[in-house]
Amino acid sequence: MSAVFECKVTPSRGNVFGGMGLSYAEELQAEVRFGAAICNLVEGDKRSQAQVAALLGISRPQVSALLYFKSEGFSVKRMTRFLHKLGHNEEIVVKAKPKSRAATELSSMSKTCNGACSALSR
């Protein structure tokens, strides 16, 4: 006999960290988006983690952490440098917030990011 579990699902309004009430939600969302872009680029290049580490100037375990979205120790500024070393540019858009939203939100995306990354921006 299998157990039945009930889960309450609350739809996100775009930033799951904001939905959790975190005061630094915008920064976390930006880190996730940059991390996803880097992950997509690294996986698309078919390079080994050691090769990526040499290119980015970090250790192989740090590359592994990036690929598993463990962004502690990697600021948005540092991840921007990684994108540049991988031959890509970032695009940051600043716009007025909708009147319906109380907090500001940072939206950023790599210009050449594929579909998996663009799904994070919705």
N, C-alpha and C positions, 0 to 999 in steps of 0.2 A: 504494500500500500504506500503510495507516495504522499508526501505532505503537501498541503496547499497553503501558499503564502499570499497574503494580500499586500500590495504595495501601493502607496499613495504617490502619484506622479504629479509634480507641479511643473507646468510648462515654463521654460525660460523666456524672458523678454529680450534675449540677445546676449546678455553677459551673465553666465551662471554664477560667477563670483559675486556680482552685484545682487543677484537673487538670494545669495547666502548671507547678505548683509555685511560683507567685508568692506572696510573703509578704503582699502587699496585695490579695489576690484578692477579699475581701469588698467593699472600697472600689470596685474596678473594676466588680464586678457591680452594685453600687448605682448607679454612674454610668451604666452601660448601661441599667438599668431606668428611671431618671429620664429619660435622653435619649430612650428609646423612647416614653415617655409624652408628652414634649414634642413629639416628631416627629409622633405620632398626632394630638395636639390641633391642631397647626399645620396639618397636611394636611387635617384635618376641617373647619377653619374657612375654608378656601379663601382665606386672606389672602396677599398678596404678602410676600416676604421683607422688603421695605422697611417694610411696615405692621407686621409682627411685630417688626422691629428697633426701631421707634418705641415700640411697646407695652412691650417688655421693657427698653428703655433701653440697647441694645447696637447694634453696627454690623451692617450687612447681611452682610458677610463672616463675622461671628461667628454669625449665624443660619444661614448656609449650613454652617458647620462643625458646628453642633448637629445639623442635619438629615442630615448625613453621618456622624454618630456620632464626631466628632472632639472629644472632651470635654476635651482639655487646656485648662486655664485656667478650667474650669467646675466648681467644687466642688459637692458634693451640696447644701450650704446655698444656694448661688447658684441651682441648678436648682430647688430648692424654692420660692424666690422667683419664678422664672419660672412655675412651675405656678400659684402664687397669682395672678399678673398675668394668666394665661390663664383665670382663673375656676375653678380646681380646687384641691382639697386633696390632700395626700398622706396615706398611712397607713403607719406603720412598726410592725411587729409584732416583739416581743421574746419569745422562748420558749427553754426549755431545749433544749440540743442533744441529739440522739440519742446514746446511748452508742457507737453504731457509727461515729461521725464524730469524728475527733481535733480538728479545728479548728472555731471558731465561724463562723457564716455570717450575714450581714446580709440580710434579705429586706424589700424595700420595693416599693410599687406605688401608682400613682395610683388613687384610688377610681373614677374614671370612664374608665379606660383601656379600649380596645377589645380584641378577640380577639388581635391581633398582639402586643400588650404582655403579655397574660396568658399567652401561650405562653412568654414568657421566664421566668416564675416557676415553671415545672415542672422 
